[in-house]
Amino acid sequence: LATADKARLEEIFEPLHAADLADMLEQVDQRERREILLLARDVFDGEILSELDESLREEAIEFLPDDVVSEAVRELETDDVVDLVEDLDEPQQEAILDALEDADRVAVEQALAWPEESAGRLMQREIVAAPEHWNVGQTIDFLRNQDELPEQFYHVIMVDPRLKPTGYVTLGKLLGAAREIPLTELCEDTFRPIRVTQPEEDVAYAFNQYHLISAPVVDEDDRLVGVITIDDAMVVLDEEHEEDILRLAGVGEATSLSDRVIETTKTRFPWLFVNLITAILASLVIAQFEATIAQFVALAVLMPIVASMGGNAGTQALTVAVRALATKDLTSSNLWRVIKRETLVGLANGLAFALIMGVVGWIWFGQPMLGAVLAIAMVVNLVIAGLAGILVPVSLEKLGVDPALASGAFVTTVTDVVGFFAFLGLAGWMLL
Amino acid sequence: LATADKARLEEIFEPLHAADLADMLEQVDQRERREILLLARDVFDGEILSELDESLREEAIEFLPDDVVSEAVRELETDDVVDLVEDLDEPQQEAILDALEDADRVAVEQALAWPEESAGRLMQREIVAAPEHWNVGQTIDFLRNQDELPEQFYHVIMVDPRLKPTGYVTLGKLLGAAREIPLTELCEDTFRPIRVTQPEEDVAYAFNQYHLISAPVVDEDDRLVGVITIDDAMVVLDEEHEEDILRLAGVGEATSLSDRVIETTKTRFPWLFVNLITAILASLVIAQFEATIAQFVALAVLMPIVASMGGNAGTQALTVAVRALATKDLTSSNLWRVIKRETLVGLANGLAFALIMGVVGWIWFGQPMLGAVLAIAMVVNLVIAGLAGILVPVSLEKLGVDPALASGAFVTTVTDVVGFFAFLGLAGWMLL
């Protein structure tokens, strides 16, 4: 690569999509990345910058000459600039804002004034609106006379004289209808304005639930201030899912393969630390039964099975519950039914595995009573696992804590403690 | 509810979106659901049927009178009918197909002839295409003269005389341009045809990666056969994510809160059974050290900590790897770097927790050597966890097994076995 010359590199890059170029930059190491950036400077543009992972984006902005970055940013639409700068440090943000034309700079600053992760940050400010009393012909003539229409728009939004959106017409309907037909006749019933302060996660939910393609954004006075399109909602939905998956696995927020070792270590440490506390709590339970174990070492061999089965059953139940909360399928109206269901599922699988492990324990150590202890502990722990798997995430959600983030630790604590306690306690009582 | 009369129920339901009505039906129990379906029969339509969870959909089709179902289905676009019937049993599928008009029936049957989860199942067959040599005026006149345009279309696809798509124009550009401008001048560079046999998961990836709004679908001869729009891709993306989350947690495929207890128990059993085998393997390792534990019961108290920390570190690494594989961020070109990174992260966190647990073990049991054993075992297991967390999913992917489905069991087996073996083995060697 070091010997590849500029022209050849540009020849390779030219036909590629910015997203693929960004992926390629993410996959090489830092030294190679810098060489490529320097050599292929002329191909580098704002879109590639937008597509890069956050950490690499900061690296690239720092590394590249200021004029290359400025030029790259000036090509972007304002909502992409907002997305680009909102996570940057103050000085980097300033430098980029300074590179923008005045009008764009104001637009970006206004967007940044809205709360983080709100509809206001997500929306584009380029709106295509028409008075509600217009007909198709007037609307098309108006569109033809615009100097510049937004890159992305799928509806013409109808507004009243106070700029309040009252409906919208798809471009398909507009193109298919005769010129004299009034807009009101073509109006869509999927119309759902979004408030500018609404969290972006609710926006993504609305797009997914109601199959929206675009939605007008209104301020506190119900006045039209922007538009959100489905591609932005899709990015948010994708991020929310990614976040949920990583949080459920105890990997911090934003993470990517191009993060450095030290950063990755730091994001993973806290969850491992929480798990250590959980594990120590479980050990304290075991410590209560040291005398029992000393008399009967087979207990030490079998006890991890009970705890592990409980942990897994709990993870199953909590994952389903966390997803159901996220998709608003689990509400107060069906909570009791779901709790009953999880308890019954825990009982059913508990009985199945009690049978299996009862026989295994009996045959392995030749003691029917050991099998019985294992079986009873298994039923108890799987029922508790089901209950904890639903009650913990629901309680966390009620307390305003993200259930995806913290449920795992709590549920595992419960199943470890109950598992060891039930198994060793019963053993002490029934075997000795 | 039993006393609520039909008129009142319909009054409540009328303004609700089909998706919300379906959610409501999912949240009540079976008896209430049947009462509502019977009372509000006139509000019930194809869209509600489309929005219902799979299991409830089958229940509703079985329960409702045939003529209500037939009428509901006839209202739907053919791609929604495909989505509705593809998972139904043969007799239910037949009954619904029979209710369709001939042309629709043929369209649905053609779609069902494509492989499951392929672009052919996902696409709509209603296409808006124009010869590539047309100008804006010709295209708009053509659209105005159509009897019926598809509900959803965002581009006019340009085709050559052999019906091969050569580009597309957004409706926004079409509306903003003067009548005499040729379509070729307005052509978008995001144009990416999709092959009809491509898996729907690749389709969703392409929409997400290249920010597509719609994409033409072509057959083996490159002829235009349909269109996929972003809302369909969003549904697939959502489902793929959901599937990954559930698979990572060891909850079978399709699952929902409205599945019955027996079904839920059955879907969760296999993974718990795999986990049982894992746990028994770990127990077999412990059994090798029964004599060591009998001499020194503190080992039984501390050993779950090492295994549990390894399991969690492994889950973190494997989740990141599984996601990176799904988003195509992890490829053969950066595999070695990622392996090195995971090993270093494991080493760094291993050393951190070795320090913590070394001190805890020393203080708790008053034996510095016990602390040392705990510390060394922790480093070993966290490094192995990082390695297994990346190597297991990558190997499964290479073997054609979904890494989200099976990685967890393998990684936990490795970390349990290594954790117990390292800790108890070192203890037997250093302490006795």
Chai-1 contact restraints between the chains, C-beta under 6 A:
chainA,res_idxA,chainB,res_idxB,connection_type,confidence,min_distance_angstrom,max_distance_angstrom,comment,restraint_id
A,H17,B,Y210,contact,1.0,0.0,6.0,A-B,restraint_1
A,A19,B,Q209,contact,1.0,0.0,6.0,A-B,restraint_2
A,Q27,B,S333,contact,1.0,0.0,6.0,A-B,restraint_3
A,Q27,B,N334,contact,1.0,0.0,6.0,A-B,restraint_4
A,I140,B,L175,contact,1.0,0.0,6.0,A-B,restraint_5
A,L143,B,L175,contact,1.0,0.0,6.0,A-B,restraint_6
A,L143,B,G176,contact,1.0,0.0,6.0,A-B,restraint_7
A,L149,B,G172,contact,1.0,0.0,6.0,A-B,restraint_8
A,L149,B,G176,contact,1.0,0.0,6.0,A-B,restraint_9
A,F153,B,G172,contact,1.0,0.0,6.0,A-B,restraint_10
A,L171,B,L171,contact,1.0,0.0,6.0,A-B,restraint_11
A,G172,B,L149,contact,1.0,0.0,6.0,A-B,restraint_12
A,G172,B,F153,contact,1.0,0.0,6.0,A-B,restraint_13
A,L175,B,I140,contact,1.0,0.0,6.0,A-B,restraint_14
A,L175,B,L143,contact,1.0,0.0,6.0,A-B,restraint_15
A,G176,B,L143,contact,1.0,0.0,6.0,A-B,restraint_16
A,G176,B,L149,contact,1.0,0.0,6.0,A-B,restraint_17
A,Q209,B,A19,contact,1.0,0.0,6.0,A-B,restraint_18
A,Y210,B,H17,contact,1.0,0.0,6.0,A-B,restraint_19
A,H211,B,D231,contact,1.0,0.0,6.0,A-B,restraint_20
A,I230,B,I230,contact,1.0,0.0,6.0,A-B,restraint_21
A,D231,B,H211,contact,1.0,0.0,6.0,A-B,restraint_22
A,M234,B,M234,contact,1.0,0.0,6.0,A-B,restraint_23
A,H241,B,H241,contact,1.0,0.0,6.0,A-B,restraint_24
A,I245,B,I245,contact,1.0,0.0,6.0,A-B,restraint_25
A,A249,B,T315,contact,1.0,0.0,6.0,A-B,restraint_26
A,A249,B,Q316,contact,1.0,0.0,6.0,A-B,restraint_27
A,A249,B,T319,contact,1.0,0.0,6.0,A-B,restraint_28
A,G250,B,Q316,contact,1.0,0.0,6.0,A-B,restraint_29
A,V251,B,Q316,contact,1.0,0.0,6.0,A-B,restraint_30
A,V251,B,T319,contact,1.0,0.0,6.0,A-B,restraint_31
A,V251,B,V320,contact,1.0,0.0,6.0,A-B,restraint_32
A,L257,B,A324,contact,1.0,0.0,6.0,A-B,restraint_33
A,L257,B,D329,contact,1.0,0.0,6.0,A-B,restraint_34
A,L257,B,V338,contact,1.0,0.0,6.0,A-B,restraint_35
A,V261,B,R341,contact,1.0,0.0,6.0,A-B,restraint_36
A,V261,B,L344,contact,1.0,0.0,6.0,A-B,restraint_37
A,V261,B,V345,contact,1.0,0.0,6.0,A-B,restraint_38
A,T264,B,V345,contact,1.0,0.0,6.0,A-B,restraint_39
A,T265,B,V345,contact,1.0,0.0,6.0,A-B,restraint_40
A,T265,B,A348,contact,1.0,0.0,6.0,A-B,restraint_41
A,T265,B,N349,contact,1.0,0.0,6.0,A-B,restraint_42
A,R268,B,Q316,contact,1.0,0.0,6.0,A-B,restraint_43
A,F269,B,N349,contact,1.0,0.0,6.0,A-B,restraint_44
A,L272,B,N312,contact,1.0,0.0,6.0,A-B,restraint_45
A,L272,B,N349,contact,1.0,0.0,6.0,A-B,restraint_46
A,N275,B,N312,contact,1.0,0.0,6.0,A-B,restraint_47
A,A279,B,I305,contact,1.0,0.0,6.0,A-B,restraint_48
A,A279,B,S308,contact,1.0,0.0,6.0,A-B,restraint_49
A,A282,B,P304,contact,1.0,0.0,6.0,A-B,restraint_50
A,S283,B,V301,contact,1.0,0.0,6.0,A-B,restraint_51
A,S283,B,I305,contact,1.0,0.0,6.0,A-B,restraint_52
A,I286,B,V301,contact,1.0,0.0,6.0,A-B,restraint_53
A,A287,B,V301,contact,1.0,0.0,6.0,A-B,restraint_54
A,E290,B,V297,contact,1.0,0.0,6.0,A-B,restraint_55
A,I293,B,V297,contact,1.0,0.0,6.0,A-B,restraint_56
A,I293,B,A300,contact,1.0,0.0,6.0,A-B,restraint_57
A,A294,B,V297,contact,1.0,0.0,6.0,A-B,restraint_58
A,V297,B,E290,contact,1.0,0.0,6.0,A-B,restraint_59
A,V297,B,I293,contact,1.0,0.0,6.0,A-B,restraint_60
A,V297,B,A294,contact,1.0,0.0,6.0,A-B,restraint_61
A,A300,B,I293,contact,1.0,0.0,6.0,A-B,restraint_62
A,A300,B,A300,contact,1.0,0.0,6.0,A-B,restraint_63
A,V301,B,S283,contact,1.0,0.0,6.0,A-B,restraint_64
A,V301,B,I286,contact,1.0,0.0,6.0,A-B,restraint_65
A,V301,B,A287,contact,1.0,0.0,6.0,A-B,restraint_66
A,P304,B,A282,contact,1.0,0.0,6.0,A-B,restraint_67
A,I305,B,A279,contact,1.0,0.0,6.0,A-B,restraint_68
A,I305,B,S283,contact,1.0,0.0,6.0,A-B,restraint_69
A,S308,B,A279,contact,1.0,0.0,6.0,A-B,restraint_70
A,N312,B,L272,contact,1.0,0.0,6.0,A-B,restraint_71
A,N312,B,N275,contact,1.0,0.0,6.0,A-B,restraint_72
A,T315,B,A249,contact,1.0,0.0,6.0,A-B,restraint_73
A,Q316,B,A249,contact,1.0,0.0,6.0,A-B,restraint_74
A,Q316,B,G250,contact,1.0,0.0,6.0,A-B,restraint_75
A,Q316,B,V251,contact,1.0,0.0,6.0,A-B,restraint_76
A,Q316,B,R268,contact,1.0,0.0,6.0,A-B,restraint_77
A,T319,B,A249,contact,1.0,0.0,6.0,A-B,restraint_78
A,T319,B,V251,contact,1.0,0.0,6.0,A-B,restraint_79
A,V320,B,V251,contact,1.0,0.0,6.0,A-B,restraint_80
A,A324,B,L257,contact,1.0,0.0,6.0,A-B,restraint_81
A,D329,B,L257,contact,1.0,0.0,6.0,A-B,restraint_82
A,S333,B,Q27,contact,1.0,0.0,6.0,A-B,restraint_83
A,N334,B,Q27,contact,1.0,0.0,6.0,A-B,restraint_84
A,V338,B,L257,contact,1.0,0.0,6.0,A-B,restraint_85
A,R341,B,V261,contact,1.0,0.0,6.0,A-B,restraint_86
A,L344,B,V261,contact,1.0,0.0,6.0,A-B,restraint_87
A,V345,B,V261,contact,1.0,0.0,6.0,A-B,restraint_88
A,V345,B,T264,contact,1.0,0.0,6.0,A-B,restraint_89
A,V345,B,T265,contact,1.0,0.0,6.0,A-B,restraint_90
A,A348,B,T265,contact,1.0,0.0,6.0,A-B,restraint_91
A,N349,B,T265,contact,1.0,0.0,6.0,A-B,restraint_92
A,N349,B,F269,contact,1.0,0.0,6.0,A-B,restraint_93
A,N349,B,L272,contact,1.0,0.0,6.0,A-B,restraint_94
